[in-house]
Amino acid sequence: DAGGTWILPRLVGHARAKALMLLGNKLSVDKALEWGMIWEVYPDDAFQQQVDALAETLAMQPLSSMKLIKKALNLSQQNSLEQQLDLERDLQREAGKSSNYKEGVQAFMQKRQPNFD
């Protein structure tokens, strides 16, 4: 069902995934957080503020670099360590040739916020 049988065991382990899927028990927010299924939990009254802050942070990042990071993370599930190190090397080379890399270095040297594409 939408890849759940592939994704869930990688997130929580085979035994937990099997129990969740076969028994259908409800999972508490605390347990989902503990198991690494979710990253963070916000109270209702702070939710919109936290979402806005997260969106602002993401909007300031270089999109090309974010794509490379996501690619590396997504492929890490199927790669061996050696394959992943090769991929990281290749993606670092690609990132290092980008205008965003140059802007990031210049901004750091000039002690200013970067202005990414």
C-alpha positions in Angstrom: 0.0 0.0 0.0 2.0 3.0 -1.3 5.3 1.3 -0.4 4.5 1.0 3.3 5.8 -2.6 3.5 9.2 -1.3 2.1 9.4 1.9 4.0 8.1 1.0 7.5 10.6 -1.8 8.3 13.4 0.5 7.3 12.1 3.2 9.7 11.2 1.1 12.8 12.7 -2.4 12.2 11.1 -5.6 10.9 9.5 -6.8 14.2 7.8 -3.4 14.9 6.6 -3.0 11.3 5.1 -6.5 11.4 3.3 -5.8 14.6 2.0 -2.5 13.4 0.7 -3.9 10.2 -0.6 -7.3 11.4 -2.1 -6.2 14.7 -3.4 -2.7 13.7 -2.8 -1.2 17.1 -2.8 2.6 17.4 0.6 4.2 17.8 1.0 7.1 20.2 2.8 10.2 19.2 5.4 9.6 21.8 6.1 6.1 20.5 6.3 7.3 16.9 8.8 9.9 18.0 10.8 7.4 20.0 10.9 5.0 17.0 12.1 7.7 14.6 8.9 7.7 12.5 8.5 11.4 13.0 11.0 14.1 13.6 9.3 16.6 15.9 6.0 17.3 17.6 4.5 20.7 18.2 1.6 21.7 20.5 -1.4 23.0 18.7 -1.0 26.6 19.8 2.6 26.7 18.4 2.1 24.6 15.3 1.6 27.4 12.7 4.5 29.4 14.1 6.8 26.4 13.9 5.6 25.5 10.4 6.3 29.1 9.2 9.7 29.1 10.8 10.6 25.8 9.1 9.3 27.0 5.7 11.4 30.2 6.1 14.5 28.1 6.9 14.0 25.8 4.0 13.3 28.7 1.6 16.7 30.2 2.4 18.6 27.0 1.5 20.1 26.4 -2.0 17.5 24.2 -3.9 20.2 22.4 -5.9 22.0 21.4 -2.7 18.8 20.3 -1.1 18.1 18.0 -4.1 21.5 16.4 -3.8 21.1 15.8 -0.1 17.7 14.2 -0.7 19.1 12.1 -3.5 21.9 10.8 -1.2 19.6 10.1 1.7 17.1 8.3 -0.5 19.7 6.1 -2.1 21.4 5.3 1.2 18.7 2.7 1.9 19.8 0.5 -1.0 23.5 1.3 -1.2 26.4 -0.4 0.5 28.7 1.9 2.5 31.2 1.8 -0.4 28.5 2.7 -2.9 27.3 5.5 -0.6 30.8 7.0 -0.2 31.2 6.9 -4.0 27.8 8.7 -4.4 28.7 11.3 -1.8 32.0 12.0 -3.6 30.2 12.4 -6.9 27.5 14.6 -5.4 30.1 16.8 -3.6 31.9 17.3 -6.9 28.6 18.3 -8.5 27.8 20.7 -5.7 31.2 22.2 -5.7 30.8 23.3 -9.3 27.6 25.2 -8.6 27.1 28.9 -8.3 25.4 28.3 -5.0 28.7 26.8 -3.7 30.6 29.8 -4.8 28.0 32.1 -3.2 28.1 30.2 0.0 31.9 30.4 0.3 31.9 34.1 -0.6 29.2 34.8 2.0 31.1 33.0 4.6 34.3 34.8 3.8 32.5 38.2 3.8 30.6 37.3 7.0 27.2 37.8 5.4 24.1 35.8 4.7 24.3 33.9 1.4 21.9 34.8 -1.4 21.3 31.5 -3.2 19.6 30.9 -6.6 
